[in-house]
């Protein structure tokens, strides 16, 4: 393995999923300006929009897209331009 290509300064960091509030701790070099106290210890905080606990692929829950409603809305909006 080549030397000098991996980052230095790994530390324990709290990653928080903002969509469901799940927090997990792992080693990272990700920069952080905020801290989070978790189970009695203060960690640098990195906020995530989506993680393994909220992503549809991992949870098995998909979002229902109302395509029929959007099509009807489009047709009524542009019906006045019909010849």
N, CA, C and O atoms as a Maestro MAE file, in Angstrom:
{
 s_m_m2io_version
 :::
 2.0.0
}

f_m_ct {
 s_m_title
 :::
 protein
 m_atom[332] {
  # First column is atom index #
  i_m_mmod_type
  r_m_x_coord
  r_m_y_coord
  r_m_z_coord
  i_m_residue_number
  s_m_chain_name
  s_m_pdb_residue_name
  s_m_pdb_atom_name
  i_m_atomic_number
  :::
  1 25 0.843 -1.166 0.000 1 A "UNK " " N  " 7
  2 3 0.000 0.000 0.000 1 A "UNK " " CA " 6
  3 2 0.897 1.241 0.000 1 A "UNK " " C  " 6
  4 15 1.911 1.280 0.698 1 A "UNK " " O  " 8
  5 25 0.516 2.256 -0.791 2 A "UNK " " N  " 7
  6 3 1.313 3.479 -0.873 2 A "UNK " " CA " 6
  7 2 1.225 4.263 0.425 2 A "UNK " " C  " 6
  8 15 0.173 4.324 1.062 2 A "UNK " " O  " 8
  9 25 2.329 4.853 0.800 3 A "UNK " " N  " 7
  10 3 2.359 5.664 2.016 3 A "UNK " " CA " 6
  11 2 2.021 7.104 1.679 3 A "UNK " " C  " 6
  12 15 2.304 7.577 0.578 3 A "UNK " " O  " 8
  13 25 1.416 7.794 2.626 4 A "UNK " " N  " 7
  14 3 1.142 9.210 2.490 4 A "UNK " " CA " 6
  15 2 -0.119 9.572 1.714 4 A "UNK " " C  " 6
  16 15 -0.347 10.751 1.445 4 A "UNK " " O  " 8
  17 25 -0.946 8.592 1.346 5 A "UNK " " N  " 7
  18 3 -2.154 8.923 0.593 5 A "UNK " " CA " 6
  19 2 -3.406 8.948 1.476 5 A "UNK " " C  " 6
  20 15 -4.452 9.444 1.058 5 A "UNK " " O  " 8
  21 25 -3.299 8.423 2.678 6 A "UNK " " N  " 7
  22 3 -4.452 8.391 3.582 6 A "UNK " " CA " 6
  23 2 -4.425 9.598 4.510 6 A "UNK " " C  " 6
  24 15 -3.351 10.015 4.945 6 A "UNK " " O  " 8
  25 25 -5.591 10.166 4.822 7 A "UNK " " N  " 7
  26 3 -5.628 11.349 5.689 7 A "UNK " " CA " 6
  27 2 -5.199 11.016 7.117 7 A "UNK " " C  " 6
  28 15 -5.355 9.889 7.588 7 A "UNK " " O  " 8
  29 25 -4.667 12.011 7.775 8 A "UNK " " N  " 7
  30 3 -4.283 11.883 9.189 8 A "UNK " " CA " 6
  31 2 -5.380 12.516 10.033 8 A "UNK " " C  " 6
  32 15 -6.208 13.267 9.517 8 A "UNK " " O  " 8
  33 25 -5.389 12.222 11.297 9 A "UNK " " N  " 7
  34 3 -6.305 12.905 12.213 9 A "UNK " " CA " 6
  35 2 -7.679 12.279 12.321 9 A "UNK " " C  " 6
  36 15 -8.666 12.997 12.480 9 A "UNK " " O  " 8
  37 25 -7.771 10.962 12.240 10 A "UNK " " N  " 7
  38 3 -9.061 10.320 12.478 10 A "UNK " " CA " 6
  39 2 -9.466 10.537 13.919 10 A "UNK " " C  " 6
  40 15 -8.633 10.473 14.823 10 A "UNK " " O  " 8
  41 25 -10.752 10.794 14.135 11 A "UNK " " N  " 7
  42 3 -11.289 10.959 15.476 11 A "UNK " " CA " 6
  43 2 -12.722 10.436 15.481 11 A "UNK " " C  " 6
  44 15 -13.322 10.235 14.425 11 A "UNK " " O  " 8
  45 25 -13.257 10.223 16.659 12 A "UNK " " N  " 7
  46 3 -14.636 9.772 16.781 12 A "UNK " " CA " 6
  47 2 -15.557 10.959 16.491 12 A "UNK " " C  " 6
  48 15 -15.389 12.038 17.060 12 A "UNK " " O  " 8
  49 25 -16.543 10.748 15.590 13 A "UNK " " N  " 7
  50 3 -17.449 11.800 15.154 13 A "UNK " " CA " 6
  51 2 -18.878 11.270 15.233 13 A "UNK " " C  " 6
  52 15 -19.133 10.103 14.934 13 A "UNK " " O  " 8
  53 25 -19.806 12.138 15.637 14 A "UNK " " N  " 7
  54 3 -21.230 11.788 15.671 14 A "UNK " " CA " 6
  55 2 -21.869 12.244 14.359 14 A "UNK " " C  " 6
  56 15 -21.777 13.416 13.992 14 A "UNK " " O  " 8
  57 25 -22.505 11.327 13.668 15 A "UNK " " N  " 7
  58 3 -23.267 11.629 12.460 15 A "UNK " " CA " 6
  59 2 -24.741 11.566 12.833 15 A "UNK " " C  " 6
  60 15 -25.201 10.568 13.386 15 A "UNK " " O  " 8
  61 25 -25.486 12.636 12.531 16 A "UNK " " N  " 7
  62 3 -26.907 12.687 12.896 16 A "UNK " " CA " 6
  63 2 -27.745 12.820 11.634 16 A "UNK " " C  " 6
  64 15 -27.546 13.732 10.831 16 A "UNK " " O  " 8
  65 25 -28.687 11.895 11.471 17 A "UNK " " N  " 7
  66 3 -29.637 11.936 10.363 17 A "UNK " " CA " 6
  67 2 -30.723 12.935 10.738 17 A "UNK " " C  " 6
  68 15 -31.469 12.708 11.691 17 A "UNK " " O  " 8
  69 25 -30.821 14.032 10.004 18 A "UNK " " N  " 7
  70 3 -31.750 15.102 10.348 18 A "UNK " " CA " 6
  71 2 -33.199 14.750 10.019 18 A "UNK " " C  " 6
  72 15 -34.113 15.404 10.521 18 A "UNK " " O  " 8
  73 25 -33.432 13.733 9.190 19 A "UNK " " N  " 7
  74 3 -34.805 13.377 8.843 19 A "UNK " " CA " 6
  75 2 -35.487 12.543 9.922 19 A "UNK " " C  " 6
  76 15 -36.710 12.590 10.060 19 A "UNK " " O  " 8
  77 25 -34.702 11.775 10.694 20 A "UNK " " N  " 7
  78 3 -35.337 10.958 11.734 20 A "UNK " " CA " 6
  79 2 -34.643 11.036 13.096 20 A "UNK " " C  " 6
  80 15 -35.091 10.402 14.051 20 A "UNK " " O  " 8
  81 25 -33.551 11.808 13.196 21 A "UNK " " N  " 7
  82 3 -32.897 12.006 14.485 21 A "UNK " " CA " 6
  83 2 -31.946 10.910 14.906 21 A "UNK " " C  " 6
  84 15 -31.403 10.974 16.008 21 A "UNK " " O  " 8
  85 25 -31.720 9.901 14.074 22 A "UNK " " N  " 7
  86 3 -30.813 8.809 14.409 22 A "UNK " " CA " 6
  87 2 -29.375 9.325 14.480 22 A "UNK " " C  " 6
  88 15 -28.955 10.119 13.637 22 A "UNK " " O  " 8
  89 25 -28.623 8.874 15.487 23 A "UNK " " N  " 7
  90 3 -27.232 9.273 15.673 23 A "UNK " " CA " 6
  91 2 -26.375 8.022 15.684 23 A "UNK " " C  " 6
  92 15 -26.716 7.038 16.341 23 A "UNK " " O  " 8
  93 25 -25.253 8.053 14.956 24 A "UNK " " N  " 7
  94 3 -24.294 6.971 15.052 24 A "UNK " " CA " 6
  95 2 -22.892 7.555 15.129 24 A "UNK " " C  " 6
  96 15 -22.616 8.620 14.576 24 A "UNK " " O  " 8
  97 25 -22.013 6.842 15.821 25 A "UNK " " N  " 7
  98 3 -20.653 7.292 16.085 25 A "UNK " " CA " 6
  99 2 -19.692 6.424 15.278 25 A "UNK " " C  " 6
  100 15 -19.800 5.197 15.266 25 A "UNK " " O  " 8
  101 25 -18.755 7.082 14.608 26 A "UNK " " N  " 7
  102 3 -17.734 6.356 13.864 26 A "UNK " " CA " 6
  103 2 -16.494 7.232 13.749 26 A "UNK " " C  " 6
  104 15 -16.536 8.423 14.058 26 A "UNK " " O  " 8
  105 25 -15.399 6.643 13.304 27 A "UNK " " N  " 7
  106 3 -14.172 7.418 13.103 27 A "UNK " " CA " 6
  107 2 -14.246 8.131 11.768 27 A "UNK " " C  " 6
  108 15 -14.691 7.558 10.774 27 A "UNK " " O  " 8
  109 25 -13.802 9.400 11.746 28 A "UNK " " N  " 7
  110 3 -13.862 10.178 10.526 28 A "UNK " " CA " 6
  111 2 -12.886 11.348 10.594 28 A "UNK " " C  " 6
  112 15 -12.429 11.736 11.669 28 A "UNK " " O  " 8
  113 25 -12.577 11.899 9.426 29 A "UNK " " N  " 7
  114 3 -11.794 13.129 9.347 29 A "UNK " " CA " 6
  115 2 -12.674 14.288 8.889 29 A "UNK " " C  " 6
  116 15 -12.163 15.375 8.620 29 A "UNK " " O  " 8
  117 25 -13.975 14.080 8.798 30 A "UNK " " N  " 7
  118 3 -14.906 15.108 8.322 30 A "UNK " " CA " 6
  119 2 -14.843 16.338 9.224 30 A "UNK " " C  " 6
  120 15 -14.864 16.208 10.448 30 A "UNK " " O  " 8
  121 25 -14.764 17.542 8.625 31 A "UNK " " N  " 7
  122 3 -14.714 18.759 9.436 31 A "UNK " " CA " 6
  123 2 -16.070 19.046 10.077 31 A "UNK " " C  " 6
  124 15 -17.114 18.691 9.532 31 A "UNK " " O  " 8
  125 25 -16.039 19.688 11.230 32 A "UNK " " N  " 7
  126 3 -17.276 19.997 11.940 32 A "UNK " " CA " 6
  127 2 -17.110 21.264 12.755 32 A "UNK " " C  " 6
  128 15 -16.061 21.500 13.353 32 A "UNK " " O  " 8
  129 25 -18.164 22.085 12.773 33 A "UNK " " N  " 7
  130 3 -18.150 23.304 13.582 33 A "UNK " " CA " 6
  131 2 -19.035 23.164 14.813 33 A "UNK " " C  " 6
  132 15 -18.990 24.005 15.711 33 A "UNK " " O  " 8
  133 25 -19.846 22.096 14.860 34 A "UNK " " N  " 7
  134 3 -20.765 21.893 15.972 34 A "UNK " " CA " 6
  135 2 -20.366 20.658 16.754 34 A "UNK " " C  " 6
  136 15 -19.651 19.790 16.254 34 A "UNK " " O  " 8
  137 25 -20.848 20.592 18.004 35 A "UNK " " N  " 7
  138 3 -20.615 19.432 18.859 35 A "UNK " " CA " 6
  139 2 -21.948 18.874 19.312 35 A "UNK " " C  " 6
  140 15 -22.961 19.573 19.317 35 A "UNK " " O  " 8
  141 25 -21.935 17.605 19.694 36 A "UNK " " N  " 7
  142 3 -23.128 16.930 20.193 36 A "UNK " " CA " 6
  143 2 -22.730 16.088 21.383 36 A "UNK " " C  " 6
  144 15 -21.754 15.340 21.324 36 A "UNK " " O  " 8
  145 25 -23.486 16.207 22.470 37 A "UNK " " N  " 7
  146 3 -23.245 15.342 23.620 37 A "UNK " " CA " 6
  147 2 -24.110 14.105 23.446 37 A "UNK " " C  " 6
  148 15 -25.334 14.203 23.350 37 A "UNK " " O  " 8
  149 25 -23.476 12.951 23.407 38 A "UNK " " N  " 7
  150 3 -24.163 11.684 23.157 38 A "UNK " " CA " 6
  151 2 -23.670 10.667 24.168 38 A "UNK " " C  " 6
  152 15 -22.482 10.347 24.202 38 A "UNK " " O  " 8
  153 25 -24.566 10.163 24.982 39 A "UNK " " N  " 7
  154 3 -24.272 9.165 26.012 39 A "UNK " " CA " 6
  155 2 -23.134 9.611 26.924 39 A "UNK " " C  " 6
  156 15 -22.256 8.823 27.274 39 A "UNK " " O  " 8
  157 25 -23.163 10.901 27.307 40 A "UNK " " N  " 7
  158 3 -22.196 11.417 28.266 40 A "UNK " " CA " 6
  159 2 -20.867 11.869 27.691 40 A "UNK " " C  " 6
  160 15 -20.000 12.316 28.442 40 A "UNK " " O  " 8
  161 25 -20.681 11.766 26.390 41 A "UNK " " N  " 7
  162 3 -19.438 12.172 25.744 41 A "UNK " " CA " 6
  163 2 -19.750 13.196 24.664 41 A "UNK " " C  " 6
  164 15 -20.760 13.083 23.969 41 A "UNK " " O  " 8
  165 25 -18.884 14.198 24.521 42 A "UNK " " N  " 7
  166 3 -19.072 15.224 23.500 42 A "UNK " " CA " 6
  167 2 -18.282 14.853 22.258 42 A "UNK " " C  " 6
  168 15 -17.084 14.574 22.322 42 A "UNK " " O  " 8
  169 25 -18.983 14.855 21.109 43 A "UNK " " N  " 7
  170 3 -18.384 14.505 19.826 43 A "UNK " " CA " 6
  171 2 -18.577 15.651 18.839 43 A "UNK " " C  " 6
  172 15 -19.546 16.401 18.954 43 A "UNK " " O  " 8
  173 25 -17.665 15.801 17.861 44 A "UNK " " N  " 7
  174 3 -17.945 16.720 16.747 44 A "UNK " " CA " 6
  175 2 -19.165 16.188 15.993 44 A "UNK " " C  " 6
  176 15 -19.316 14.977 15.837 44 A "UNK " " O  " 8
  177 25 -20.038 17.091 15.524 45 A "UNK " " N  " 7
  178 3 -21.289 16.689 14.885 45 A "UNK " " CA " 6
  179 2 -21.254 16.953 13.390 45 A "UNK " " C  " 6
  180 15 -20.888 18.043 12.950 45 A "UNK " " O  " 8
  181 25 -21.637 15.947 12.610 46 A "UNK " " N  " 7
  182 3 -21.820 16.086 11.166 46 A "UNK " " CA " 6
  183 2 -23.277 15.752 10.884 46 A "UNK " " C  " 6
  184 15 -23.742 14.658 11.201 46 A "UNK " " O  " 8
  185 25 -24.003 16.708 10.281 47 A "UNK " " N  " 7
  186 3 -25.425 16.511 9.994 47 A "UNK " " CA " 6
  187 2 -25.600 15.897 8.615 47 A "UNK " " C  " 6
  188 15 -24.961 16.317 7.650 47 A "UNK " " O  " 8
  189 25 -26.477 14.894 8.531 48 A "UNK " " N  " 7
  190 3 -26.773 14.204 7.276 48 A "UNK " " CA " 6
  191 2 -28.236 14.414 6.910 48 A "UNK " " C  " 6
  192 15 -29.098 14.470 7.787 48 A "UNK " " O  " 8
  193 25 -28.510 14.527 5.634 49 A "UNK " " N  " 7
  194 3 -29.898 14.621 5.171 49 A "UNK " " CA " 6
  195 2 -30.537 13.235 5.113 49 A "UNK " " C  " 6
  196 15 -31.737 13.089 5.342 49 A "UNK " " O  " 8
  197 25 -29.739 12.234 4.810 50 A "UNK " " N  " 7
  198 3 -30.256 10.869 4.669 50 A "UNK " " CA " 6
  199 2 -29.160 9.888 5.083 50 A "UNK " " C  " 6
  200 15 -27.980 10.122 4.821 50 A "UNK " " O  " 8
  201 25 -29.546 8.809 5.718 51 A "UNK " " N  " 7
  202 3 -28.585 7.792 6.141 51 A "UNK " " CA " 6
  203 2 -29.199 6.409 5.950 51 A "UNK " " C  " 6
  204 15 -30.271 6.270 5.361 51 A "UNK " " O  " 8
  205 25 -28.527 5.418 6.440 52 A "UNK " " N  " 7
  206 3 -29.013 4.038 6.287 52 A "UNK " " CA " 6
  207 2 -30.342 3.810 6.998 52 A "UNK " " C  " 6
  208 15 -31.075 2.886 6.643 52 A "UNK " " O  " 8
  209 25 -30.667 4.627 7.987 53 A "UNK " " N  " 7
  210 3 -31.916 4.439 8.725 53 A "UNK " " CA " 6
  211 2 -33.105 5.149 8.092 53 A "UNK " " C  " 6
  212 15 -34.246 4.931 8.501 53 A "UNK " " O  " 8
  213 25 -32.847 6.007 7.086 54 A "UNK " " N  " 7
  214 3 -33.961 6.714 6.457 54 A "UNK " " CA " 6
  215 2 -34.001 6.539 4.938 54 A "UNK " " C  " 6
  216 15 -34.969 6.964 4.307 54 A "UNK " " O  " 8
  217 25 -32.988 5.932 4.339 55 A "UNK " " N  " 7
  218 3 -32.961 5.761 2.886 55 A "UNK " " CA " 6
  219 2 -33.938 4.652 2.475 55 A "UNK " " C  " 6
  220 15 -33.936 3.578 3.076 55 A "UNK " " O  " 8
  221 25 -34.769 4.902 1.459 56 A "UNK " " N  " 7
  222 3 -35.763 3.903 1.044 56 A "UNK " " CA " 6
  223 2 -35.165 2.560 0.648 56 A "UNK " " C  " 6
  224 15 -35.813 1.531 0.840 56 A "UNK " " O  " 8
  225 25 -33.958 2.532 0.106 57 A "UNK " " N  " 7
  226 3 -33.342 1.267 -0.289 57 A "UNK " " CA " 6
  227 2 -33.107 0.368 0.920 57 A "UNK " " C  " 6
  228 15 -33.339 -0.839 0.846 57 A "UNK " " O  " 8
  229 25 -32.651 0.939 2.026 58 A "UNK " " N  " 7
  230 3 -32.342 0.153 3.221 58 A "UNK " " CA " 6
  231 2 -33.563 -0.103 4.084 58 A "UNK " " C  " 6
  232 15 -33.639 -1.134 4.753 58 A "UNK " " O  " 8
  233 25 -34.526 0.821 4.083 59 A "UNK " " N  " 7
  234 3 -35.697 0.645 4.939 59 A "UNK " " CA " 6
  235 2 -36.784 -0.187 4.278 59 A "UNK " " C  " 6
  236 15 -37.623 -0.766 4.968 59 A "UNK " " O  " 8
  237 25 -36.780 -0.256 2.944 60 A "UNK " " N  " 7
  238 3 -37.798 -1.006 2.237 60 A "UNK " " CA " 6
  239 2 -39.087 -0.221 2.038 60 A "UNK " " C  " 6
  240 15 -40.058 -0.746 1.493 60 A "UNK " " O  " 8
  241 25 -39.099 1.020 2.471 61 A "UNK " " N  " 7
  242 3 -40.278 1.866 2.324 61 A "UNK " " CA " 6
  243 2 -40.030 2.854 1.193 61 A "UNK " " C  " 6
  244 15 -39.040 3.586 1.202 61 A "UNK " " O  " 8
  245 25 -40.926 2.869 0.230 62 A "UNK " " N  " 7
  246 3 -40.786 3.803 -0.882 62 A "UNK " " CA " 6
  247 2 -41.824 4.901 -0.752 62 A "UNK " " C  " 6
  248 15 -42.880 4.706 -0.150 62 A "UNK " " O  " 8
  249 25 -41.519 6.038 -1.312 63 A "UNK " " N  " 7
  250 3 -42.466 7.148 -1.283 63 A "UNK " " CA " 6
  251 2 -43.423 7.001 -2.454 63 A "UNK " " C  " 6
  252 15 -43.012 6.702 -3.575 63 A "UNK " " O  " 8
  253 25 -44.695 7.212 -2.182 64 A "UNK " " N  " 7
  254 3 -45.717 7.131 -3.211 64 A "UNK " " CA " 6
  255 2 -45.756 8.458 -3.961 64 A "UNK " " C  " 6
  256 15 -45.930 9.513 -3.350 64 A "UNK " " O  " 8
  257 25 -45.596 8.409 -5.268 65 A "UNK " " N  " 7
  258 3 -45.629 9.612 -6.094 65 A "UNK " " CA " 6
  259 2 -46.985 9.701 -6.754 65 A "UNK " " C  " 6
  260 15 -47.406 8.769 -7.439 65 A "UNK " " O  " 8
  261 25 -47.668 10.800 -6.560 66 A "UNK " " N  " 7
  262 3 -49.009 11.007 -7.096 66 A "UNK " " CA " 6
  263 2 -48.907 11.546 -8.519 66 A "UNK " " C  " 6
  264 15 -49.054 12.748 -8.739 66 A "UNK " " O  " 8
  265 25 -48.655 10.662 -9.487 67 A "UNK " " N  " 7
  266 3 -48.498 11.113 -10.868 67 A "UNK " " CA " 6
  267 2 -49.837 11.485 -11.480 67 A "UNK " " C  " 6
  268 15 -49.912 12.413 -12.285 67 A "UNK " " O  " 8
  269 25 -50.893 10.776 -11.112 68 A "UNK " " N  " 7
  270 3 -52.210 11.075 -11.681 68 A "UNK " " CA " 6
  271 2 -52.651 12.474 -11.281 68 A "UNK " " C  " 6
  272 15 -53.204 13.201 -12.106 68 A "UNK " " O  " 8
  273 25 -52.422 12.859 -10.057 69 A "UNK " " N  " 7
  274 3 -52.790 14.187 -9.595 69 A "UNK " " CA " 6
  275 2 -52.035 15.272 -10.338 69 A "UNK " " C  " 6
  276 15 -52.604 16.317 -10.653 69 A "UNK " " O  " 8
  277 25 -50.760 15.038 -10.622 70 A "UNK " " N  " 7
  278 3 -49.965 16.032 -11.333 70 A "UNK " " CA " 6
  279 2 -50.398 16.153 -12.788 70 A "UNK " " C  " 6
  280 15 -50.403 17.249 -13.349 70 A "UNK " " O  " 8
  281 25 -50.757 15.045 -13.392 71 A "UNK " " N  " 7
  282 3 -51.203 15.070 -14.789 71 A "UNK " " CA " 6
  283 2 -52.530 15.810 -14.903 71 A "UNK " " C  " 6
  284 15 -52.707 16.632 -15.802 71 A "UNK " " O  " 8
  285 25 -53.460 15.524 -13.998 72 A "UNK " " N  " 7
  286 3 -54.751 16.218 -14.004 72 A "UNK " " CA " 6
  287 2 -54.574 17.714 -13.790 72 A "UNK " " C  " 6
  288 15 -55.236 18.524 -14.439 72 A "UNK " " O  " 8
  289 25 -53.691 18.073 -12.890 73 A "UNK " " N  " 7
  290 3 -53.431 19.483 -12.626 73 A "UNK " " CA " 6
  291 2 -52.861 20.164 -13.879 73 A "UNK " " C  " 6
  292 15 -53.233 21.294 -14.196 73 A "UNK " " O  " 8
  293 25 -51.962 19.476 -14.587 74 A "UNK " " N  " 7
  294 3 -51.381 20.010 -15.816 74 A "UNK " " CA " 6
  295 2 -52.453 20.201 -16.887 74 A "UNK " " C  " 6
  296 15 -52.498 21.238 -17.548 74 A "UNK " " O  " 8
  297 25 -53.312 19.201 -17.055 75 A "UNK " " N  " 7
  298 3 -54.354 19.273 -18.080 75 A "UNK " " CA " 6
  299 2 -55.330 20.417 -17.807 75 A "UNK " " C  " 6
  300 15 -55.718 21.127 -18.735 75 A "UNK " " O  " 8
  301 25 -55.728 20.602 -16.565 76 A "UNK " " N  " 7
  302 3 -56.658 21.690 -16.258 76 A "UNK " " CA " 6
  303 2 -55.995 23.052 -16.414 76 A "UNK " " C  " 6
  304 15 -56.646 24.018 -16.811 76 A "UNK " " O  " 8
  305 25 -54.722 23.133 -16.110 77 A "UNK " " N  " 7
  306 3 -54.004 24.406 -16.225 77 A "UNK " " CA " 6
  307 2 -53.885 24.845 -17.683 77 A "UNK " " C  " 6
  308 15 -54.024 26.030 -17.985 77 A "UNK " " O  " 8
  309 25 -53.629 23.904 -18.585 78 A "UNK " " N  " 7
  310 3 -53.392 24.245 -19.987 78 A "UNK " " CA " 6
  311 2 -54.580 23.934 -20.908 78 A "UNK " " C  " 6
  312 15 -54.436 23.986 -22.130 78 A "UNK " " O  " 8
  313 25 -55.732 23.617 -20.350 79 A "UNK " " N  " 7
  314 3 -56.923 23.352 -21.136 79 A "UNK " " CA " 6
  315 2 -57.393 24.591 -21.881 79 A "UNK " " C  " 6
  316 15 -57.979 24.474 -22.957 79 A "UNK " " O  " 8
  317 25 -57.151 25.761 -21.340 80 A "UNK " " N  " 7
  318 3 -57.587 26.994 -21.981 80 A "UNK " " CA " 6
  319 2 -56.825 27.300 -23.266 80 A "UNK " " C  " 6
  320 15 -57.285 28.114 -24.068 80 A "UNK " " O  " 8
  321 25 -55.668 26.667 -23.483 81 A "UNK " " N  " 7
  322 3 -54.883 26.889 -24.687 81 A "UNK " " CA " 6
  323 2 -55.244 25.945 -25.824 81 A "UNK " " C  " 6
  324 15 -54.689 26.049 -26.918 81 A "UNK " " O  " 8
  325 25 -56.183 25.012 -25.568 82 A "UNK " " N  " 7
  326 3 -56.623 24.075 -26.620 82 A "UNK " " CA " 6
  327 2 -57.352 24.821 -27.716 82 A "UNK " " C  " 6
  328 15 -58.035 25.811 -27.454 82 A "UNK " " O  " 8
  329 25 -57.211 24.353 -28.929 83 A "UNK " " N  " 7
  330 3 -57.894 24.995 -30.056 83 A "UNK " " CA " 6
  331 2 -59.195 24.294 -30.341 83 A "UNK " " C  " 6
  332 15 -59.919 24.685 -31.257 83 A "UNK " " O  " 8
  :::
 }
 m_bond[331] {
  # First column is bond index #
  i_m_from
  i_m_to
  i_m_order
  :::
  1 1 2 1
  2 2 3 1
  3 3 4 2
  4 3 5 1
  5 5 6 1
  6 6 7 1
  7 7 8 2
  8 7 9 1
  9 9 10 1
  10 10 11 1
  11 11 12 2
  12 11 13 1
  13 13 14 1
  14 14 15 1
  15 15 16 2
  16 15 17 1
  17 17 18 1
  18 18 19 1
  19 19 20 2
  20 19 21 1
  21 21 22 1
  22 22 23 1
  23 23 24 2
  24 23 25 1
  25 25 26 1
  26 26 27 1
  27 27 28 2
  28 27 29 1
  29 29 30 1
  30 30 31 1
  31 31 32 2
  32 31 33 1
  33 33 34 1
  34 34 35 1
  35 35 36 2
  36 35 37 1
  37 37 38 1
  38 38 39 1
  39 39 40 2
  40 39 41 1
  41 41 42 1
  42 42 43 1
  43 43 44 2
  44 43 45 1
  45 45 46 1
  46 46 47 1
  47 47 48 2
  48 47 49 1
  49 49 50 1
  50 50 51 1
  51 51 52 2
  52 51 53 1
  53 53 54 1
  54 54 55 1
  55 55 56 2
  56 55 57 1
  57 57 58 1
  58 58 59 1
  59 59 60 2
  60 59 61 1
  61 61 62 1
  62 62 63 1
  63 63 64 2
  64 63 65 1
  65 65 66 1
  66 66 67 1
  67 67 68 2
  68 67 69 1
  69 69 70 1
  70 70 71 1
  71 71 72 2
  72 71 73 1
  73 73 74 1
  74 74 75 1
  75 75 76 2
  76 75 77 1
  77 77 78 1
  78 78 79 1
  79 79 80 2
  80 79 81 1
  81 81 82 1
  82 82 83 1
  83 83 84 2
  84 83 85 1
  85 85 86 1
  86 86 87 1
  87 87 88 2
  88 87 89 1
  89 89 90 1
  90 90 91 1
  91 91 92 2
  92 91 93 1
  93 93 94 1
  94 94 95 1
  95 95 96 2
  96 95 97 1
  97 97 98 1
  98 98 99 1
  99 99 100 2
  100 99 101 1
  101 101 102 1
  102 102 103 1
  103 103 104 2
  104 103 105 1
  105 105 106 1
  106 106 107 1
  107 107 108 2
  108 107 109 1
  109 109 110 1
  110 110 111 1
  111 111 112 2
  112 111 113 1
  113 113 114 1
  114 114 115 1
  115 115 116 2
  116 115 117 1
  117 117 118 1
  118 118 119 1
  119 119 120 2
  120 119 121 1
  121 121 122 1
  122 122 123 1
  123 123 124 2
  124 123 125 1
  125 125 126 1
  126 126 127 1
  127 127 128 2
  128 127 129 1
  129 129 130 1
  130 130 131 1
  131 131 132 2
  132 131 133 1
  133 133 134 1
  134 134 135 1
  135 135 136 2
  136 135 137 1
  137 137 138 1
  138 138 139 1
  139 139 140 2
  140 139 141 1
  141 141 142 1
  142 142 143 1
  143 143 144 2
  144 143 145 1
  145 145 146 1
  146 146 147 1
  147 147 148 2
  148 147 149 1
  149 149 150 1
  150 150 151 1
  151 151 152 2
  152 151 153 1
  153 153 154 1
  154 154 155 1
  155 155 156 2
  156 155 157 1
  157 157 158 1
  158 158 159 1
  159 159 160 2
  160 159 161 1
  161 161 162 1
  162 162 163 1
  163 163 164 2
  164 163 165 1
  165 165 166 1
  166 166 167 1
  167 167 168 2
  168 167 169 1
  169 169 170 1
  170 170 171 1
  171 171 172 2
  172 171 173 1
  173 173 174 1
  174 174 175 1
  175 175 176 2
  176 175 177 1
  177 177 178 1
  178 178 179 1
  179 179 180 2
  180 179 181 1
  181 181 182 1
  182 182 183 1
  183 183 184 2
  184 183 185 1
  185 185 186 1
  186 186 187 1
  187 187 188 2
  188 187 189 1
  189 189 190 1
  190 190 191 1
  191 191 192 2
  192 191 193 1
  193 193 194 1
  194 194 195 1
  195 195 196 2
  196 195 197 1
  197 197 198 1
  198 198 199 1
  199 199 200 2
  200 199 201 1
  201 201 202 1
  202 202 203 1
  203 203 204 2
  204 203 205 1
  205 205 206 1
  206 206 207 1
  207 207 208 2
  208 207 209 1
  209 209 210 1
  210 210 211 1
  211 211 212 2
  212 211 213 1
  213 213 214 1
  214 214 215 1
  215 215 216 2
  216 215 217 1
  217 217 218 1
  218 218 219 1
  219 219 220 2
  220 219 221 1
  221 221 222 1
  222 222 223 1
  223 223 224 2
  224 223 225 1
  225 225 226 1
  226 226 227 1
  227 227 228 2
  228 227 229 1
  229 229 230 1
  230 230 231 1
  231 231 232 2
  232 231 233 1
  233 233 234 1
  234 234 235 1
  235 235 236 2
  236 235 237 1
  237 237 238 1
  238 238 239 1
  239 239 240 2
  240 239 241 1
  241 241 242 1
  242 242 243 1
  243 243 244 2
  244 243 245 1
  245 245 246 1
  246 246 247 1
  247 247 248 2
  248 247 249 1
  249 249 250 1
  250 250 251 1
  251 251 252 2
  252 251 253 1
  253 253 254 1
  254 254 255 1
  255 255 256 2
  256 255 257 1
  257 257 258 1
  258 258 259 1
  259 259 260 2
  260 259 261 1
  261 261 262 1
  262 262 263 1
  263 263 264 2
  264 263 265 1
  265 265 266 1
  266 266 267 1
  267 267 268 2
  268 267 269 1
  269 269 270 1
  270 270 271 1
  271 271 272 2
  272 271 273 1
  273 273 274 1
  274 274 275 1
  275 275 276 2
  276 275 277 1
  277 277 278 1
  278 278 279 1
  279 279 280 2
  280 279 281 1
  281 281 282 1
  282 282 283 1
  283 283 284 2
  284 283 285 1
  285 285 286 1
  286 286 287 1
  287 287 288 2
  288 287 289 1
  289 289 290 1
  290 290 291 1
  291 291 292 2
  292 291 293 1
  293 293 294 1
  294 294 295 1
  295 295 296 2
  296 295 297 1
  297 297 298 1
  298 298 299 1
  299 299 300 2
  300 299 301 1
  301 301 302 1
  302 302 303 1
  303 303 304 2
  304 303 305 1
  305 305 306 1
  306 306 307 1
  307 307 308 2
  308 307 309 1
  309 309 310 1
  310 310 311 1
  311 311 312 2
  312 311 313 1
  313 313 314 1
  314 314 315 1
  315 315 316 2
  316 315 317 1
  317 317 318 1
  318 318 319 1
  319 319 320 2
  320 319 321 1
  321 321 322 1
  322 322 323 1
  323 323 324 2
  324 323 325 1
  325 325 326 1
  326 326 327 1
  327 327 328 2
  328 327 329 1
  329 329 330 1
  330 330 331 1
  331 331 332 2
  :::
 }
}
